[in-house]
Amino acid sequence: MGTHFSLADIAVGTALGYLCFRFPGIDWQTSHPNLAKLYGKLIQRPSFTDTTPRD
């Protein structure tokens, strides 16, 4: 939300990460390119990459 990292970013990033992990067949990135861009930025943060589930 805006230019500052907030709890809203954490909530959205967590939800999108869950979608990617549990439902890889859902192509939400194509229909929601702004969310895909946000997720791409969030997943670069160490706090997100360190807690990404591994198969």
N, C-alpha and C positions, 0 to 999 in steps of 0.2 A: 504494500500500500504506500504509494508515494516514493520518496527517495530514501527513507529510513527503514532498516530492518525491524520488523515488529512481530508480535505474536500472531497477527494475521498471516504473515509470510510463513511462519512455522506451521500453522494449521493447514494452509493450502499445500505447502510443500510435502507435508506428511501424507495428506490425502492423495496427492498425485503419485507419490512414491509407492503408496499402497496399491494404487491402480496398476502401476507398472509391474510391481512384484507379483500380485495375486491374479491379475487379469491382463496378461500381456496381449491378448487377442483384441482388446478394446483399443481402437485407434482414436483416442481422444485428441492427440496432438494435431491431426489434420483438421478436425472441426473446430479446434480451439487454439489457434496459433499463438495468441498472446499468453495463454497459460503455459504452453510449451516453451515459450521464450523465458518466462519467469522460472519455470522448473529447471531449465538449462542453467540459469544463473544460480539458483539455489543449490543445485547438486554440485556445484564447484566449491561450495563452502565446506571447510573441514568438518563442521558439526553435522552436515548431512552425509558426506562421504564416509565418515567414521562409523555412522550408524546404519548404513545401507545393509539390508539383509543379504546374506550370502546363501546360495543354494547348497 
